[in-house]
Amino acid sequence: MANVERPLSPHLQIYRWPVTMATSILHRATGCGLAAGTLLLTWWLVAAAAGPEYYAMVQACLGSILGRLVLLGFSWALFYHLLNGIRHLFWDVGHGYSIPVANKSGWAVIIGSVVLTVLAWILAYSWK
Amino acid sequence: MSKSNNHMRSALKSVRGLGAAKEGVQHWWIQRVTAVAMVPLLLILLVCMLKLATGDHAAVAAAFKHPLFAVLALLSILAVFWHMKLGLQVVIEDYVHTESVKIVSLLAITFATFVVGGIAALSVLKMFFGA
């Protein structure tokens, strides 16, 4: 029953991408990325609970170039999902559905997520 | 049910005669509850974590000794993993249409959530209660 051949709507590639379409799929993609990120976070917590030596090893891994790149992606995904999640909460209570507003809030979320990511990393480097 | 209510029911419901499972809104609602909870929790923790991640192990151990920080961390773990489980479930339900693969995937998500979330929570508890 699940695999019945049904007529399909035009494939995604047919449409010109409005910003709302991009923000929608990015919400799902960042959500999945953050789910993977919980493994990293849990690893960090385990390391902190294990003691100074193991913690230093994990910190070295996360502090490597590759580690920093992963954390950069992780932090952007978190800020994006957080901001776009707030946008979803506004929709849930019935605000911001008109197309111009949805387009503007979409761009605000994208730009805001980049700004917050940069700010967080500036803070992190200034504290180091 | 009194007969006067019958006009409120959809034709499909009358035909199937099963009624609602009464749980339809629960998944959606808990996703929102955990989302709202995470806004303040994550903003506070993000700043703390940023500070901690740039410091040494002693600072991290000391932070988790603080009851307020430990509770914030545990609440965040609960909200994050619950929200994650609900979200991944929707993704699987949307894209996996082969019943057997879908059910196994949903089980795997559920088990993984409890295992990883449990490890995260235990680590926090160990630091709070430990020497």
Contacts between the chains, C-beta under 8 A, distances in Angstrom:
chain1	res1	chain2	res2	distance
A	2	B	97	4.8
A	2	B	98	5.9
A	2	B	99	5.5
A	3	B	97	6.6
A	3	B	98	6.8
A	28	B	91	6.4
A	31	B	84	7.8
A	31	B	87	5.0
A	31	B	88	7.9
A	31	B	91	7.5
A	32	B	88	7.2
A	32	B	91	6.5
A	34	B	84	7.3
A	35	B	84	5.0
A	35	B	87	7.2
A	35	B	88	5.7
A	38	B	80	6.5
A	38	B	81	6.9
A	38	B	84	6.2
A	38	B	116	6.2
A	38	B	117	7.9
A	38	B	120	7.5
A	39	B	116	6.5
A	41	B	120	7.0
A	42	B	116	5.3
A	42	B	117	8.0
A	42	B	119	5.5
A	42	B	120	4.3
A	42	B	123	7.3
A	44	B	53	7.9
A	45	B	119	7.8
A	45	B	120	5.2
A	45	B	123	3.9
A	45	B	124	6.4
A	46	B	119	6.4
A	46	B	120	7.9
A	46	B	123	5.1
A	48	B	57	7.0
A	48	B	60	4.7
A	48	B	61	7.0
A	48	B	64	7.1
A	48	B	123	6.8
A	48	B	127	6.4
A	49	B	122	7.8
A	49	B	123	3.9
A	49	B	124	7.6
A	49	B	126	4.4
A	49	B	127	5.1
A	49	B	130	7.4
A	51	B	57	7.5
A	52	B	56	7.9
A	52	B	57	4.2
A	52	B	58	7.6
A	55	B	57	4.5
A	55	B	60	7.1
A	56	B	57	6.9
A	59	B	53	7.9
A	62	B	53	7.7
A	78	B	42	7.5
A	78	B	46	7.7
A	82	B	38	7.6
A	82	B	39	7.1
A	82	B	42	6.5
A	85	B	35	5.3
A	85	B	38	7.9
A	85	B	39	7.8
A	86	B	39	6.7
A	88	B	35	7.6
A	89	B	32	7.0
A	89	B	35	6.5
A	89	B	36	6.8
A	92	B	32	6.3
A	120	B	46	7.2
A	120	B	50	6.2
A	123	B	50	5.8
A	124	B	50	5.3
A	124	B	53	7.1
A	124	B	54	5.6
A	127	B	50	7.1
A	127	B	51	6.1
A	127	B	54	4.6
A	127	B	55	7.9
A	128	B	54	4.8
